[in-house]
Structures are given as C-alpha cells and as structure tokens.
C-alpha cells in the first residue's frame, strides 16, 4: 500500500485523464482518517484542508471535487 509524504497509507480508488489531458488519481485513506465522516451504510466523506472533498459510497462509486471545484466521478452505485 503506498504512503503519502506524511506516512499515511492509502489506496488508489480511481485514476484517469481529465478533459484537460492531465492525469489524476483519487486516494482512499479509509474510514479511520482524521478528516473522515463514516456512515452506517459504509459510505464516507472527506473534507480536506485545501478545500477539496472526497466521497465514497462504499460500493464502487466515488466523487472527488478539487479545490477549484472540478468534479471527478468513478462508476458504481451512488447512494
């Protein structure tokens, strides 16, 4: 499992190329992350200090919104 610059482990939940031709990947730090809100249905939501947010439904759907407001979604079941 890869680690970020602070030593926190994460999984890459989705990656690809956006409409500007730039590569991106969404990091999943799991439901134990300090900035995470975990729900009883298995979904969770991160609000990051840079203004970005990350939502994971727990069953395949995820959504990342960058600090500039650009949204990236993966396929799956949205709750």
Order of alpha helices (4+ residues) and beta strands (2+ residues): beta-beta-beta-beta-beta-beta-beta-beta
